[in-house]
Amino acid sequence: MEMRTLTVTLVLTLAIWLFAAPMLTGCGEGEVSDSNTNSVENVRRDADGKTDIRQASGSGYIMMDMIRKEVAGVLGDHYWPDKLLTEAEFETETGIGSGLYEEYLAEKQNVETDIDMMVIVKAKPEHLAEVETLLNEYRDALMKKYKERPQELGKVAASRIEVIDCYVCFVQLGADTSAAAQEGDEKVIAQCQSENERAVDMIERVIFGMLEKSHGNYCSPWRNKV
């Protein structure tokens, strides 16, 4: 009698366990899947649907995202860069490896025939001069690359490299220069210089604004002595 009761109990326990296990497993998988999906999507896309800067610039997302949004906001339809470069792509493009900077933003137009781009590198203080040199060499290489293409060469000629504290910035903007090209190379350069100036002015405002909020905690040694 006792053996029979024990057998029945074991059978009922096994049946209950077999019935409940799929339900518990299903809930667990659903929660993990939803969580992973949301996490990946949040990392991949920003509010505008573009690739998130966190994929390219790591911990510097907030600062670099702010700079990009402010520059894009002031230039409006004249801001054409729309592809963020990964660390590997950035190093291949410019020769600037991850050991030289704390964070970066490198965005260019995802069309082979156009060269609008904006690069901002927060260099490690000891590598500031090296990063500036590499960006100048990159600019020189672009001058050679586009020497037979006047319209693109005008954009490169009008590009600017600006050092703002420990941030080395390279802006090569101008948007549609086809109308200006009909009036000559100088007109193309003038248009691009104007767009680059507006971009650099906004970059300076954002960077110095953030530095002021941090009570003038400048990165460059000479800034700290001012």
C-alpha positions in Angstrom: 0.0 0.0 0.0 2.8 2.4 0.9 4.7 1.4 -2.2 1.7 2.1 -4.4 1.1 5.6 -2.8 4.7 6.5 -3.3 4.5 5.4 -7.0 1.4 7.6 -7.6 3.0 10.5 -5.9 6.1 10.2 -8.1 4.0 10.0 -11.2 2.0 13.1 -10.3 5.1 15.1 -9.5 6.7 14.1 -12.8 3.6 15.0 -14.7 3.4 18.4 -13.0 7.0 19.1 -13.7 6.8 18.2 -17.4 3.7 20.4 -17.8 5.2 23.5 -16.0 8.8 23.3 -17.5 7.9 24.5 -21.0 5.9 27.4 -19.6 8.8 28.5 -17.4 11.4 28.1 -20.1 9.2 29.9 -22.6 8.9 32.9 -20.3 12.6 33.0 -19.7 13.4 32.9 -23.3 10.9 35.6 -24.2 12.3 38.0 -21.6 15.9 37.4 -22.7 15.0 37.8 -26.4 13.1 41.1 -25.8 15.9 42.4 -23.6 18.5 41.6 -26.2 16.5 43.0 -29.1 15.9 46.3 -27.3 19.5 46.5 -26.2 20.9 45.9 -29.7 18.5 48.3 -31.3 19.3 51.0 -28.8 23.0 50.7 -29.5 22.6 50.6 -33.3 20.3 53.6 -33.8 19.9 57.1 -32.5 16.7 59.2 -32.5 17.3 60.2 -36.2 17.6 56.6 -37.3 21.4 56.9 -38.0 24.0 54.6 -36.8 24.7 55.4 -33.1 28.0 57.2 -32.4 28.5 54.8 -29.5 29.5 52.1 -32.0 32.3 54.3 -33.2 33.4 56.6 -30.3 32.7 54.5 -27.3 32.4 56.4 -23.9 32.5 59.8 -25.6 29.0 59.3 -27.0 27.3 62.2 -25.2 29.9 64.9 -26.1 30.4 63.8 -29.7 26.7 63.3 -30.3 26.1 66.9 -29.0 28.7 68.3 -31.3 27.3 66.5 -34.3 23.7 67.4 -33.6 24.6 71.1 -33.1 26.7 71.3 -36.3 24.1 69.4 -38.3 21.4 71.8 -36.8 23.2 75.0 -37.8 24.0 73.7 -41.4 20.7 72.0 -42.0 20.4 70.6 -45.5 24.1 71.6 -46.1 25.3 69.0 -43.7 25.8 65.9 -45.9 27.9 63.4 -43.9 25.8 60.4 -42.9 28.1 57.4 -42.3 30.0 56.9 -39.1 33.4 55.3 -39.4 34.3 52.4 -37.1 37.6 52.5 -35.3 39.1 50.2 -37.9 37.8 52.3 -40.8 38.9 55.5 -39.1 42.5 54.2 -38.7 42.6 52.9 -42.3 41.3 56.2 -43.5 43.6 58.5 -41.5 46.3 56.4 -39.8 45.1 57.5 -36.4 45.0 54.5 -34.1 42.9 54.1 -31.0 45.9 54.5 -28.8 46.2 58.1 -29.7 42.8 59.4 -28.6 40.2 59.2 -25.8 37.2 59.4 -28.2 36.4 60.4 -31.7 33.8 61.2 -34.3 34.4 60.5 -37.9 31.5 60.9 -40.2 31.5 61.2 -44.0 29.1 61.1 -46.8 28.3 57.5 -47.8 28.6 58.2 -51.5 31.8 57.6 -53.3 31.6 60.7 -55.6 31.2 63.1 -52.7 33.7 63.9 -49.9 31.9 65.9 -47.3 33.2 64.9 -43.9 33.7 65.9 -40.3 36.3 64.5 -38.0 36.7 65.4 -34.3 39.4 63.6 -32.2 39.8 64.1 -28.5 43.5 63.3 -28.5 45.4 62.1 -25.5 47.4 65.1 -24.3 50.7 63.4 -25.1 49.6 62.6 -28.6 47.9 65.9 -29.5 50.7 67.0 -32.0 50.8 63.6 -33.6 47.1 63.5 -34.2 47.2 67.0 -35.7 50.1 65.9 -38.0 48.3 62.8 -39.1 45.2 64.8 -40.0 47.3 67.3 -42.0 48.9 64.3 -43.8 45.5 62.9 -44.5 44.4 66.3 -46.0 47.5 66.4 -48.2 46.7 62.9 -49.4 43.2 64.0 -50.4 44.7 67.0 -52.3 46.7 64.5 -54.4 43.8 62.1 -54.8 41.4 64.7 -56.2 43.9 66.9 -58.1 42.2 65.9 -61.4 38.7 66.6 -60.1 38.3 70.4 -59.6 35.0 70.4 -57.8 36.1 67.9 -55.2 39.6 69.5 -55.0 37.9 72.8 -54.2 36.3 71.2 -51.1 39.6 69.8 -50.0 41.4 73.1 -50.5 38.7 74.8 -48.4 38.9 72.3 -45.6 40.0 73.3 -42.1 42.0 71.7 -39.4 41.4 73.3 -36.0 42.8 72.5 -32.6 40.5 73.3 -29.8 42.0 72.3 -26.4 42.7 68.6 -26.9 40.2 68.3 -29.7 41.6 68.2 -33.2 38.9 68.9 -35.8 38.9 68.4 -39.5 35.9 69.8 -41.4 35.5 69.4 -45.1 32.0 70.5 -45.9 30.2 72.5 -48.6 27.2 70.4 -49.7 26.1 71.0 -53.3 28.8 73.1 -55.1 27.5 72.5 -58.7 26.1 76.0 -59.1 29.3 77.6 -57.6 31.4 75.4 -60.0 29.9 77.1 -63.0 31.4 80.4 -61.7 34.8 78.9 -61.2 37.0 77.1 -58.7 37.3 80.2 -56.4 33.6 80.3 -56.0 33.5 76.7 -54.9 36.3 77.3 -52.4 34.5 80.4 -51.0 31.3 78.4 -50.5 33.0 75.6 -48.8 35.1 77.9 -46.6 31.9 79.6 -45.4 30.3 76.2 -44.5 33.4 75.1 -42.7 33.6 78.3 -40.7 30.1 77.9 -39.5 30.8 74.3 -38.5 34.0 75.2 -36.6 32.3 78.1 -34.8 29.7 75.7 -33.5 32.2 73.1 -32.6 34.1 75.7 -30.5 31.0 76.8 -28.8 30.0 73.3 -27.7 33.5 72.3 -26.6 34.2 75.5 -24.7 30.7 75.4 -23.2 31.3 72.0 -21.9 34.7 73.0 -20.5 33.2 76.0 -18.7 30.7 73.7 -17.1 33.6 71.5 -15.9 35.1 74.7 -14.3 37.7 75.2 -16.9 39.2 71.7 -16.6 41.1 72.0 -19.8 42.9 69.1 -21.4 45.9 70.9 -22.9 48.6 71.8 -20.4 49.0 75.3 -21.7 45.2 75.9 -21.2 45.5 75.0 -17.6 48.1 77.7 -17.1 45.9 80.4 -18.5 
